[in-house]
């Protein structure tokens, strides 16, 4: 078997000449590498995975460590550039999708960024994929707007009617009503468009974060119907709601915030140059270069000395300061040295040991195991009615 047949990737295999042509639905799988594929945008060193929300980073745990880090940095750049540069934010989202296309939050990010750059087909495809992965209807209003952007408002209405509005949150329900009303206006159903906006959240007595958008949509629809007085009334309510929400948000964020300006790197900033041998610093060995901080101080022991410089000392010479202590092998053996002890005489009168007669003295007899002197009583004998201890 050749190396070509051993390839585990079918894209690397070249088709055999005698092999039958595969059907078109199988040929769509083949995606040969293209040199025209756009490269991922550069990321500043200040952007780290920790800048991304913890809930999003948890979804990236299924990736490898390096892939998860780069994907998180691209998603952090999307959050950083969403309002400043939507086009560049969309490129970062696509770079993250090329690394982690099976993660729901990545597909969601691509769909949202494509929506803001008005790439309706891509946004609809990515949001539908996210909906299949998570079974979430939070982005159905965006999907209806994408159908409107593609010139298919009727399909948008059909999609909106399949959603249970009671199961949606208030903010998503308001967005859905505005999208459905816009689809009605595209079809020329102006009266029905006004009815789509008449939901319970359309309350002029209470203002929420979603209220200004709903009030402005209702005022615009009234203006389309020719009801100028009512349209001016709701437009004034919408302006007052915008002011109230702005004051509320300003009171919540009165603390001083320090903003760090990050410069987005460009590809032109990185000029790749071949390194030659002339660029490498050369230093001859033994050169007298000036000492630098951190260098090891030079000692006499670093260089070998000739044998004639080393002082010779014969064995048995008197000890000097610094000589090593004597080891056990250098000490005399105690067992071989003569021992001094006194042997009792016949008259049982102890005498001091005599050095002159020590060497000729007989050795002390040793007792065999199991024998004991006669005057010694075995342990446990009774004495005077008491047991000895």
C-alpha positions in Angstrom: 0.0 0.0 0.0 1.4 3.4 -1.0 1.7 6.5 1.2 -1.1 8.0 -0.8 -3.5 5.2 0.1 -2.5 5.3 3.8 -3.6 9.0 4.0 -6.4 9.3 6.6 -7.7 12.5 5.1 -9.6 12.0 1.9 -8.8 15.5 0.8 -5.2 14.6 0.4 -6.0 11.7 -1.9 -5.9 12.2 -5.7 -8.7 10.6 -7.6 -7.8 7.5 -9.6 -8.0 7.8 -13.4 -10.2 4.7 -13.8 -12.4 5.5 -10.8 -16.0 6.5 -11.6 -17.0 10.1 -11.0 -18.7 10.7 -7.6 -22.1 12.3 -7.4 -22.3 16.1 -6.9 -23.6 15.8 -3.3 -20.4 13.9 -2.4 -18.2 16.4 -4.2 -19.4 19.2 -2.0 -17.5 17.7 0.9 -14.1 18.3 -0.9 -12.7 21.7 0.1 -9.2 22.0 -1.2 -6.9 24.5 0.5 -6.9 27.9 -1.2 -4.2 30.4 -1.1 -6.8 33.2 -1.4 -8.3 32.3 1.9 -8.3 35.4 4.1 -6.0 35.3 7.1 -7.2 35.9 10.6 -7.0 39.5 11.9 -4.3 40.3 14.3 -5.0 40.5 18.1 -3.3 43.0 20.4 -1.2 41.5 23.2 -3.4 43.2 25.8 -6.5 41.1 24.8 -6.4 37.9 26.8 -9.0 35.1 27.3 -9.8 36.4 30.8 -11.4 39.5 29.1 -14.2 37.2 27.9 -17.2 36.3 30.0 -16.8 33.2 32.2 -20.0 31.6 30.8 -18.7 31.8 27.3 -15.2 30.5 28.3 -16.9 27.4 29.8 -18.4 26.5 26.4 -14.8 26.4 25.0 -13.6 23.7 27.4 -14.2 21.0 24.7 -11.4 22.5 22.6 -7.7 22.1 23.0 -5.9 24.5 25.3 -4.3 26.5 22.4 -7.4 26.5 20.3 -9.6 27.6 23.2 -7.2 30.4 24.0 -7.1 31.8 20.4 -10.9 31.4 20.0 -11.5 33.3 23.3 -9.2 36.1 22.2 -11.1 36.5 18.9 -14.4 36.6 20.7 -13.1 39.1 23.2 -12.1 41.3 20.2 -15.7 41.0 18.9 -17.0 42.4 22.1 -14.4 45.1 22.1 -15.1 46.2 18.4 -18.8 45.6 18.2 -19.7 49.3 18.3 -16.5 50.9 17.0 -15.8 48.8 13.9 -18.5 46.2 13.1 -16.6 45.1 9.9 -13.5 44.1 11.9 -15.6 42.6 14.6 -17.2 40.4 12.0 -13.8 39.2 10.7 -12.8 38.2 14.2 -16.0 36.3 14.6 -15.4 34.4 11.3 -11.8 33.7 12.5 -13.3 32.2 15.7 -15.8 30.1 13.6 -12.9 28.7 11.6 -11.4 27.3 14.8 -14.6 26.3 16.7 -17.5 26.1 14.3 -19.3 23.5 16.5 -19.6 25.7 19.5 -23.1 27.4 19.7 -21.8 30.7 21.1 -19.4 31.0 18.2 -22.2 30.5 15.6 -24.3 32.9 17.5 -21.6 35.6 17.4 -21.1 35.2 13.7 -24.8 35.5 13.1 -25.1 38.7 15.1 -22.0 40.4 13.6 -23.2 39.4 10.1 -26.6 41.0 10.9 -25.0 44.3 11.8 -22.9 44.4 8.6 -26.1 43.5 6.7 -25.0 40.2 5.4 -28.5 38.8 5.6 -27.9 35.3 4.1 -24.9 34.5 6.4 -26.7 35.9 9.4 -29.8 33.8 8.7 -27.7 30.7 8.2 -25.7 31.1 11.4 -28.7 32.0 13.6 -30.7 29.0 12.3 -27.7 26.8 13.1 -27.6 28.3 16.6 -31.3 27.7 17.0 -30.9 24.0 16.1 -28.0 23.6 18.6 -29.7 25.3 21.5 -33.4 25.2 20.8 -33.6 28.9 21.6 -35.9 31.4 20.0 -34.2 34.5 21.3 -32.9 35.4 17.9 -36.1 34.9 15.9 -36.7 38.6 15.5 -33.3 38.9 13.8 -34.1 36.0 11.6 -37.3 37.7 10.5 -35.4 40.9 9.6 -32.9 38.7 7.6 -35.9 37.4 5.6 -37.0 40.9 5.0 -33.5 41.9 3.9 -33.5 39.0 1.4 -36.9 40.2 0.0 -39.0 37.5 1.6 -41.2 39.2 4.2 -43.9 36.5 3.9 -41.4 33.8 5.0 -40.6 36.0 8.0 -44.2 36.2 9.0 -44.5 32.4 8.8 -41.5 32.0 11.0 -42.9 34.5 13.5 -46.2 32.8 13.8 -44.6 29.4 14.8 -43.3 31.0 18.0 -45.1 30.8 21.3 -44.9 34.4 22.5 -45.9 33.6 26.0 -42.7 31.6 26.4 -40.5 34.5 25.4 -39.1 37.2 27.7 -40.5 40.7 27.5 -37.6 42.1 25.6 -37.6 39.4 23.0 -41.4 39.7 22.7 -41.1 43.4 22.0 -38.4 42.7 19.3 -40.6 40.1 17.7 -43.6 42.5 17.6 -41.4 45.2 15.9 -40.0 42.7 13.3 -43.5 41.3 12.5 -44.9 44.9 12.1 -42.1 45.7 9.7 -42.8 42.6 7.6 -46.5 43.7 7.5 -45.4 47.1 6.3 -43.3 45.5 3.5 -46.4 43.7 2.3 -48.5 46.8 2.5 -50.6 45.6 5.4 -50.4 48.9 7.4 -53.4 48.3 9.7 -52.3 44.9 10.6 -48.8 46.3 11.2 -50.3 48.6 13.9 -52.1 45.6 15.5 -48.8 43.7 15.7 -47.4 46.4 18.0 -50.4 46.6 20.4 -49.1 44.2 23.0 -49.2 44.5 26.8 -45.7 46.0 26.9 -47.1 49.1 25.0 -47.9 50.9 28.3 -47.2 54.7 28.5 -47.5 54.7 32.3 -44.4 52.4 32.8 -41.0 52.7 31.2 -38.6 49.8 30.7 -35.4 49.4 28.7 -37.4 48.1 25.7 -40.1 50.8 25.9 -38.4 53.5 23.8 -38.0 51.1 20.8 -41.6 50.0 21.0 -42.9 53.6 21.3 -40.9 54.8 18.3 -42.1 51.9 16.2 -45.7 52.6 17.2 -45.3 56.3 16.3 -43.8 55.5 12.9 -46.7 53.1 12.1 -49.2 55.8 13.1 -47.5 58.3 10.8 -47.7 55.8 7.9 -51.4 55.5 8.5 -51.8 59.3 8.4 -52.7 59.8 12.1 -50.3 62.7 12.7 -51.7 63.8 16.1 -51.4 60.3 17.6 -48.0 59.8 16.0 -46.7 63.1 17.6 -48.0 62.0 21.0 -46.2 58.6 20.9 -43.1 60.2 19.5 -43.0 62.6 22.5 -43.5 59.6 24.9 -40.6 57.8 23.1 -38.3 60.9 23.6 -39.2 61.2 27.3 -38.6 57.4 27.7 -35.2 57.7 26.1 -34.3 60.5 28.5 -35.5 58.6 31.5 -33.5 55.5 30.6 -30.4 57.6 30.0 -30.7 59.2 33.4 -31.2 55.8 35.0 -28.1 54.3 33.4 -26.0 57.4 34.3 -27.0 57.1 38.0 -26.0 53.4 38.0 -22.6 54.1 36.6 -21.5 57.2 38.4 -18.2 55.5 39.5 -15.0 56.6 37.8 -14.1 54.2 35.0 -10.5 54.1 33.7 -10.5 53.3 30.0 -7.4 51.8 28.4 -6.8 52.6 24.8 -5.7 49.6 22.8 -4.0 50.0 19.4 -5.1 47.5 16.8 -2.0 46.0 15.1 -1.7 45.9 11.4 0.0 43.4 9.1 2.3 46.1 7.8 3.7 46.6 11.3 5.3 43.2 11.2 8.0 43.1 8.5 9.5 39.7 8.2 13.3 39.7 7.5 15.7 36.9 6.9 18.3 36.7 9.6 21.9 36.3 8.3 25.1 35.3 9.9 26.2 38.9 9.9 23.4 39.8 12.3 24.6 37.2 14.9 27.0 38.7 17.4 30.4 37.0 17.5 32.8 36.9 20.4 36.2 35.2 20.4 37.0 32.9 23.3 39.3 34.4 25.9 38.6 38.0 24.9 38.9 40.5 27.7 35.3 41.8 27.7 34.1 44.0 30.6 32.3 42.2 33.4 28.5 42.4 33.4 25.9 42.1 36.1 25.1 38.5 36.8 28.4 37.1 35.7 29.9 34.4 37.9 33.1 35.7 39.7 36.2 33.9 38.4 38.0 31.7 40.9 41.4 30.0 40.8 39.7 26.6 40.6 38.1 27.5 37.3 41.3 26.9 35.3 43.5 23.7 35.7 46.8 24.2 37.3 50.0 22.3 36.4 51.1 19.5 38.6 54.2 21.4 39.6 52.2 24.2 41.2 50.4 21.8 43.6 52.3 21.3 46.9 53.2 17.6 47.6 52.8 16.1 51.1 54.1 12.7 52.0 52.0 10.3 54.1 52.7 10.5 57.8 53.6 14.2 57.7 52.4 16.2 60.7 48.8 17.5 60.4 48.1 21.0 59.4 45.1 23.2 59.7 42.4 22.4 57.2 43.3 18.6 56.8 40.4 16.3 56.7 39.5 14.4 60.0 40.5 10.9 60.4 38.0 8.2 59.3 37.2 5.0 61.1 39.4 3.1 58.8 42.4 5.2 59.9 41.8 4.6 63.6 43.4 1.6 65.4 41.2 -1.4 65.9 40.0 -1.7 69.4 39.5 -5.5 69.3 43.2 -6.0 68.3 44.5 -3.7 71.1 45.4 -5.3 74.5 42.7 -5.1 77.2 43.4 -4.4 80.8 41.4 -6.3 83.3 42.0 -7.9 86.7 41.6 -11.6 87.4 40.5 -12.8 90.8 43.2 -14.7 92.7 42.8 -17.9 94.7 42.3 -16.1 97.9 39.5 -14.1 96.3 41.3 -10.9 97.2 40.9 -8.4 94.4 44.1 -6.7 93.2 44.8 -3.9 90.7 45.7 -4.7 87.2 49.4 -5.0 86.5 50.5 -3.8 83.1 53.4 -6.1 83.0 51.3 -9.2 83.6 48.3 -8.2 81.5 49.4 -9.8 78.3 50.1 -13.2 80.0 46.8 -13.2 82.0 44.4 -16.1 81.1 41.2 -15.1 79.4 38.0 -15.0 81.5 36.0 -18.2 81.0 32.6 -17.6 79.2 29.4 -19.4 80.1 27.6 -21.5 77.7 24.0 -20.6 76.8 21.5 -22.2 79.2 24.0 -22.5 82.2 23.8 -20.1 85.2 25.9 -19.8 88.3 24.8 -21.9 91.3 24.3 -18.9 93.5 21.9 -17.3 91.1 18.2 -18.2 91.4 16.1 -18.4 88.4 13.6 -15.6 87.8 10.2 -16.1 89.4 11.4 -18.0 92.5 9.6 -17.2 95.8 11.6 -15.6 98.6 10.1 -15.1 102.0 6.6 -15.8 100.7 6.9 -13.1 98.0 7.5 -13.5 94.3 10.8 -12.0 93.3 10.8 -9.2 90.8 
